[in-house]
Amino acid sequence: MTLRIGVDVGGTFTDVFLFKDGDIYRGKSDTTHYDLKVGFMNAARTATEQAGLQLEDAVKTTDAIVYSTTVGTNALIERRGTRLGLITTKGFEDVVQVGRSRNWADGLSHDKKYDRGRARRPEPIIPKNRIVGIQERIDSLGRVVIPMRDRDVLDKIQMLVDQGVRGFVVCLLNSFVDSSHEQRIHELIRKRYPESYLGHMPVYLSSDISPKSGEYRRSMTVILDAYLREISSEHLLRLTDELRDFGYKQPFFVAKNTGGLSSLSRSQALELLGSSPAASVVGAEFLAKQLGLSNVVIGDMGGTSFDVGLIVADRDRVYESDPIINRFRVQLPFVAHWSIGAGGGSMAQVVNGELKVGPQSVGSNPGPACYGRGGEYPSVTDANVVLGFLNPDNFLGGSIRLDAGRAENAIFKHVADPLGVSVWEAAWQIKLLIDGKMGQEMYRICAQISGEDPRSFTAFSLGGAGPLHATGFADFADIKSIATFSFSSVFGAFSTLTFDILQSYEKTVYMTVMTSGNAEYPLESIDIFNKTAKDLIALAERDMAEEGFDLTAIDLQIEIHMSYGQQRQTVEIRPTKTQLSSASDLKQLCDDFNDEYSRRYGVGATYPEAGVEVVLMKLNAVGPVDEFRFRDNSESPTLGDPSAGTRRAYWGPEHGFIETPIYQYDLVERYKELEGPAICEASDTTIIVSPGWEFHRDDKDIGWITKK
C-alpha cells in the first residue's frame, strides 16, 4: 500500500491531504493557534477515517508525512521569538537600525506606503542596547586588516549576557569572504558557556547561514532565523514526538519556501515562512506539466489572504531575488509568490462613506458572522451566504453550519445601512470589490513579472474560497480559462507531496570571466570558480548523505549570477560543468550569458565590451522522490443524477435573482458542459459558474471553467 500525508497549517484552517493507492482523501480543521498539533491531528483523523483507516494505523504505515506551517509567521508578528544579542564589527552597530533607504516602506500595504507622513521604520528585532561591536576588520579580499582580540570579545559577550540574552547572532564585515573571526567568536562562546552548563546558549554565524554580501540583508537573514529557531523547533519536535508515540518510523519532512523538502535536522527556521504559498506554486507546476500547460497563473484564496504565483513557458521556476519577511529584507531564495489581504475572512466595513474589504480579517475565531461564534463584522463569506452561493447546511461537507440570518444582519448593520442600499446589493458590492482587487493583482503580476499577455494564461483557482470567486477575478484579469480541483481547499497540503528533497546553498564570489576592452579570459578565475563549487558540493554531499541518499542519485545543479562589468542587474546561468579547465570554458560561460541576456532584454541591450563578471554561485542538490499520478477515471461509470435541486442566487444588477441549478461535483458526467449560471458543490469547496461561462469535468476529475 502506498500512503502519503501532506499537511498545511494556515491562518484559518489546517488541511490534510492523504494519498492512498491512487485515491485522494482530505481533512480540514480549525487551526488551533494555542497548540498547532491539535488542529493537525483533528484534520488528519478526518482524512484517515475517509480512507477507512484509524489515525494510529495510518501513521504507522505511511511512507512519508510532509508538513508546512505558519508558526514562525505568527511568532514574528507577535514578537514571541528568542531574546538575542548581536555581535558585529565595530562601527557597524547601526546597520540593522538604519536598514535600507526604502526600509520604511518594505512590507507595507499600498495605502500605507503612500501615507508617508505616518511612515515608520519597523521595530527592530534586536534593540540597540543588545548590539555590540568587536574591534576587528577583514577586507573584501579576505586580508586581516585589524586582528581580533579575545579579551575584547569576551568583554562584549559578558555585556550581552548581562542584558539577559538567550542566544548570540554573529555577523562580521566581509565574513562571507573569510569566516575565521566569526569561527573564533563561536569557539570563545562555547568555552565560556559549554553545553554541559544550564547557561549554554546557541550561536548563529552569518558565514554558516548566509555567506553573501549585503550587510543589512545578511544580518536580517541570520537574526530572523535565530529569532524563530527555538519556537519553530519546539512546536515541530513536540509534533514529531507525538507521531513517534503513534508508531511513525519514517523521517518527518518539512516543506520549505525554497521549493523542496528536508528533514528537521537540515532545515532552517526561516525556510518555513511562507512555505504554504510556495508549495502551491510547486504543486501547480507539477500539475501543469501533467496537463501540458505552458503559462499558468495561480490564484490561491484562503481565509486570510490571496496568493498569486506564476509558471511561465520555457523558464525555470521564478524565485524572489529580494524577498521581504514581515518588514525586513532577507537573502533567501524564496519561490516567488505575491500576497494581498483578500480571503473568505476579509472584513467588510464602510469608512468615511466608502466600502472597504480587507486587508483586515475576521480570522477563524470568532470568524465570519455566519459562523455563529460571536463574530460581529461581516466578511466575504457572509456575502457569499447572503448571495445564495453557499449552502448554509452544506458548508465544508456539513461540518460547519452557517447562520444566514446573522450574515444578513451583519451586512445590513455595517454595510447596507451606512451605504443606503439593500442587503443583496451590499453583498454583491463586497464580492465585486474583492474580485476586482484579486483580478487586478493577478493581471499586474502576469503582465509585469512574466512579460507575457495575461490572455495566454490558464488560471488555477485554489484555496477553499478560490472556486467561489474564480470567474469574478478572471473577468478582471482578462483570463478565459480556469482549472479547478475537487481538492482546491487543501491544495497546499497536496502540493507538499509533489516536492523533491532539496538543499540550496549560495555564496558570494567575485570573478571576472571576460575583461573589458581587450576581451581576455583570465585563467585565475578558473581556480576561484572551481574552489567555490567544490566547497558548495561538499556541503551538499554532507547534508544529502544525512537525508539518506546515495550520492550517485543526487542531481547537483550549479547556477551562477552574471552581469556586465559594474552592472547591478544580474542574469542566472546554469553552467554545463561543475569544474572549469580552460579559457574556452570561460568563453562558453560568456556566450551563454550573452545569449540569455539578449533573449530577456533584446540583442541591442547586450554590452560585452564592458566585460563579464560572476557575483554569486548557487548550488541546488536535488534528491528525487517517487512521482505519483492521479488515477485515470475515464472508464469510471456515472454514479447517479448530479442535480441537487435549485437555489435562489443573486447574480448582480444585470441579472438579478435567478433560480440557479445546483450540482454535486463528484456526480457531474465527464465532459458534460454545464452553462452558467450554475453552482457545483464539492465536499469542501463550491464552484461558481457565472453567466457567460461554462463548466465541465475531465477524466482526471479536474473542473474547467471557460468563457463562452
Buried (B, 14 or more C-beta within 10 A) or exposed (E): EEBBBBBBBBBBBBBBBBBBEEEBBBBBBBBBBEEBBBBBBBBBBBBBBBBEBEBEEBBBBBEBBBBBBBBBBBBBEEEEBBEBBBBBBBEBBEBBBEBBEEBBBBBBEEEEBEEEEEEEEBEBBBEEEBBBBBBBBBEEEEEEEBEBEEEBBBEBBEBBBEBEBBBBBBBBBBBBBBBBBBBBBBEBBEEBBEEEEEEEBBBBBBBBBBBBBBBBBBBBBBBBBBBBBBBBEEBBEEBBEBBEEEEBEBBBBBBBBBBBBBBBEBBBBBBBBBBBBBBBBBBBBBBBEEBEBBBBBBBBBBBBBBBBBBBBEEEEBBBBEEBBBBBBBBBBBBBBBBBBBBBBBBBBBBEEEEBBBBBBBBBBBBBBBBBBBEBEBBBBBBBBBBBBBBBBEBBBBEEBEBBBEBBBBBBBBBBBEBBEBEBBBBBBBBBBBBBBBBBBBBBBBBBEBBEBEBEBBBBBBBBBBBBBBBBBBBBBBBBBBBBBBBBBBBBBBBBBBBBBBBBBBBBBBBBBBBBBEEEEBBEEBBEBBBEBBEBBBEBBBEBBEEBEBEEEEBEBBBBBBBBBBEBEEBBBBEBEEBEBEEBEBBBBBBBBBBEBBEEEEEEEEBBBEBBBBBBBBBBBBBBEBEEBEBBEEEEEEEEEEBEBEEBEBBBBEEEEEBEBBBBBBBBBEBEEEBEBBBBBBBBBBBBBBBBEBBBBBBBBBBBBBBBE
